[in-house]
Amino acid sequence: MGFLDKVVKAATEAGGKVAETSKSVAKSTQIKIAISGLKSKREKIFREIGERAYMLFKEGKIEDSIIKTLAQEVDEINAEIEQKEAGLKES
C-alpha cells in the first residue's frame, strides 16, 4: 500500500469516527432534552400538588404540621407581596 493509499484510508477512518461520534452526541442530546422535558412536567405537577394541599389546608380539610408551617410561610409572603403592591400604588 502506497503512502497516498494510507492517507486516504486514515482520512476515511477518521471521517467514520467523526460521523459515529456525531450520532452519539445527537442521541445523547435528544435523551437529555427528553429528560429535561419530563423534569419540567414533574415540577409542574409538584407545584399543582402543593397549591392544592395549601388550599385544602386553608379550607380545614387536611391537618399536617409540615403543611401548616409551609402554609404560614406562604401567608407571610402573600402579606409581604400585598404590602409592596400597596407601596407601588402609593408612589
ZAPA-803693 format. One line per 8 residues: for each residue x, y, z of N, C-alpha, C. Coordinates in Angstrom, 1 decimal. Example, Ala and Ser with C-alpha at 12.3 -4.5 7.8 and 13.67 -1.06 7.14 Angstrom:
13.2 -5.7 7.8 12.3 -4.5 7.8 13.2 -3.3 7.8; 12.8 -2.2 7.1 13.7 -1.1 7.1 12.9 0.0 7.9 $
//
This chain:
0.9 -1.2 0.0 0.0 0.0 0.0 0.9 1.2 0.0; 0.6 2.1 -0.9 1.4 3.3 -1.0 1.0 4.4 0.0; 1.9 5.4 0.1 1.7 6.5 1.0 0.3 7.1 0.8; -0.1 7.4 -0.4 -1.3 8.1 -0.7 -2.5 7.2 -0.2; -2.4 5.9 -0.5 -3.4 5.0 0.0 -3.6 5.0 1.5; -2.5 5.1 2.2 -2.5 5.1 3.6 -3.2 6.4 4.1; -2.9 7.5 3.5 -3.5 8.8 3.8 -5.0 8.7 3.6; -5.4 8.2 2.4 -6.9 8.1 2.1 -7.6 7.2 3.1 $
-6.9 6.1 3.4 -7.5 5.1 4.4 -7.7 5.8 5.8; -6.6 6.5 6.2 -6.7 7.2 7.5 -7.8 8.3 7.5; -7.9 9.0 6.5 -8.9 10.1 6.4 -10.3 9.4 6.4; -10.5 8.3 5.7 -11.8 7.7 5.7 -12.1 7.2 7.0; -11.2 6.5 7.7 -11.5 6.0 9.1 -11.8 7.2 10.0; -11.0 8.3 9.9 -11.3 9.4 10.8 -12.7 10.0 10.5; -13.1 10.1 9.3 -14.4 10.5 8.9 -15.5 9.7 9.5; -15.3 8.4 9.4 -16.2 7.4 10.0 -16.3 7.6 11.5 $
-15.2 7.8 12.2 -15.2 8.0 13.6 -15.9 9.3 14.0; -15.7 10.4 13.2 -16.4 11.6 13.4 -17.9 11.5 13.3; -18.3 10.8 12.2 -19.7 10.5 12.0 -20.4 9.7 13.1; -19.6 8.7 13.6 -20.1 7.9 14.7 -20.2 8.7 16.0; -19.2 9.6 16.3 -19.3 10.4 17.4 -20.4 11.4 17.3; -20.6 12.0 16.1 -21.7 12.9 15.9 -23.1 12.3 16.2; -23.3 11.1 15.8 -24.5 10.4 16.0 -24.7 10.1 17.5; -23.6 9.8 18.2 -23.7 9.5 19.6 -24.1 10.8 20.4 $
-23.4 11.9 20.0 -23.7 13.2 20.7 -25.2 13.6 20.4; -25.6 13.4 19.2 -27.0 13.8 18.8 -28.0 12.9 19.6; -27.7 11.7 19.7 -28.6 10.8 20.5 -28.6 11.2 22.0; -27.4 11.4 22.5 -27.3 11.9 23.9 -28.1 13.2 24.2; -27.9 14.1 23.2 -28.6 15.4 23.3 -30.1 15.2 23.3; -30.6 14.3 22.5 -32.1 14.1 22.4 -32.6 13.5 23.7; -31.8 12.6 24.3 -32.2 12.0 25.6 -32.2 13.0 26.7; -31.2 13.9 26.7 -31.1 15.0 27.7 -32.3 15.9 27.6 $
-32.7 16.2 26.3 -33.8 17.1 26.1 -35.1 16.5 26.6; -35.3 15.2 26.3 -36.4 14.4 26.8 -36.5 14.4 28.3; -35.4 14.1 29.0 -35.3 14.1 30.4 -35.7 15.5 31.0; -35.1 16.6 30.4 -35.4 17.9 30.8 -36.9 18.2 30.7; -37.6 17.8 29.6 -39.0 18.0 29.5 -39.8 17.2 30.5; -39.4 16.0 30.8 -40.1 15.2 31.9 -39.9 15.8 33.2; -38.7 16.3 33.5 -38.5 17.0 34.8 -39.4 18.3 34.9; -39.5 19.0 33.9 -40.4 20.2 33.9 -41.8 19.8 34.1 $
-42.3 18.7 33.5 -43.7 18.2 33.7 -43.8 17.8 35.2; -42.8 17.1 35.7 -42.9 16.7 37.1 -42.9 17.9 38.1; -42.1 18.9 37.8 -42.1 20.1 38.6 -43.5 20.8 38.6; -44.1 20.9 37.4 -45.4 21.5 37.3 -46.4 20.7 38.1; -46.4 19.4 38.1 -47.3 18.6 38.9 -47.1 18.8 40.4; -45.8 18.8 40.8 -45.5 19.1 42.2 -46.0 20.4 42.6; -45.9 21.4 41.8 -46.4 22.7 42.1 -47.9 22.7 42.3; -48.6 22.0 41.4 -50.0 21.9 41.5 -50.5 21.1 42.7 $
-49.7 20.1 43.1 -50.0 19.3 44.3 -49.8 20.3 45.5; -48.8 21.0 45.5 -48.5 22.0 46.6 -49.6 23.0 46.7; -50.1 23.6 45.6 -51.1 24.6 45.6 -52.4 23.9 46.1; -52.7 22.7 45.7 -53.9 22.0 46.1 -53.8 21.7 47.6; -52.7 21.3 48.1 -52.5 21.0 49.5 -52.7 22.3 50.4; -52.2 23.4 49.9 -52.4 24.7 50.5 -53.8 25.0 50.6; -54.6 24.9 49.5 -56.0 25.3 49.5 -56.8 24.3 50.5; -56.5 23.0 50.4 -57.2 22.1 51.3 -56.9 22.4 52.8 $
-55.6 22.8 53.1 -55.3 23.2 54.4 -56.0 24.4 54.9; -56.1 25.4 54.0 -56.8 26.6 54.3 -58.3 26.4 54.5; -58.8 25.4 53.8 -60.2 25.0 54.0 -60.5 24.1 55.2; -59.4 23.8 55.9 -59.5 22.9 57.0 -59.8 21.4 56.7; -59.5 21.0 55.5 -59.7 19.7 55.1 -58.6 18.7 55.3; -57.4 19.3 55.6 -56.3 18.5 55.9 -55.5 19.1 57.1; -54.9 18.3 57.9 -54.2 18.8 59.0 -52.8 18.1 59.0; -51.8 18.9 58.9 -50.4 18.3 58.9 -49.5 19.4 59.4 $
-48.6 19.1 60.3 -47.8 20.1 60.9 -46.8 20.7 59.9; -46.3 19.9 59.0 -45.4 20.5 58.0 -46.1 21.4 57.0; -47.3 21.0 56.5 -48.1 21.8 55.7 -48.5 23.1 56.4; -48.8 23.0 57.7 -49.2 24.2 58.4 -48.0 25.2 58.4; -46.8 24.7 58.7 -45.7 25.6 58.7 -45.4 26.2 57.3; -45.5 25.4 56.3 -45.3 25.9 54.9 -46.4 26.9 54.6; -47.6 26.6 54.9 -48.8 27.5 54.6 -48.6 28.8 55.3; -48.1 28.8 56.6 -47.8 30.0 57.3 -46.8 30.9 56.5 $
-45.7 30.2 56.0 -44.7 30.9 55.3 -45.3 31.5 54.0; -46.2 30.8 53.3 -46.9 31.3 52.1 -47.7 32.5 52.5; -48.4 32.4 53.6 -49.3 33.5 54.0 -48.4 34.8 54.3; -47.3 34.6 55.0 -46.4 35.7 55.3 -45.8 36.3 54.0; -45.5 35.5 53.0 -45.0 36.0 51.7 -46.1 36.8 51.0; -47.4 36.2 51.0 -48.5 36.9 50.4 -48.7 38.2 51.1; -48.6 38.3 52.4 -48.8 39.6 53.1 -47.7 40.6 52.6; -46.5 40.1 52.5 -45.4 41.0 52.0 -45.6 41.5 50.6 $
-46.1 40.6 49.7 -46.5 41.0 48.4 -47.5 42.1 48.3; -48.6 41.9 49.1 -49.7 42.8 49.2 -49.1 44.2 49.7; -48.3 44.1 50.7 -47.7 45.4 51.2 -46.9 46.1 50.2; -46.1 45.4 49.5 -45.2 46.0 48.4 -46.1 46.5 47.3; -47.1 45.8 46.9 -48.0 46.2 45.8 -48.7 47.5 46.3; -49.1 47.6 47.5 -49.8 48.8 48.0 -48.8 50.0 48.0; -47.5 49.7 48.2 -46.5 50.7 48.2 -46.3 51.2 46.7; -46.5 50.3 45.8 -46.4 50.7 44.4 -47.5 51.7 44.0 $
-48.7 51.4 44.5 -49.9 52.2 44.1 -49.8 53.6 44.7; -49.1 53.7 45.9 -48.9 55.0 46.5 -47.9 55.8 45.9; -47.0 55.2 45.1 -45.9 56.0 44.5 -46.3 56.7 43.3 $
//
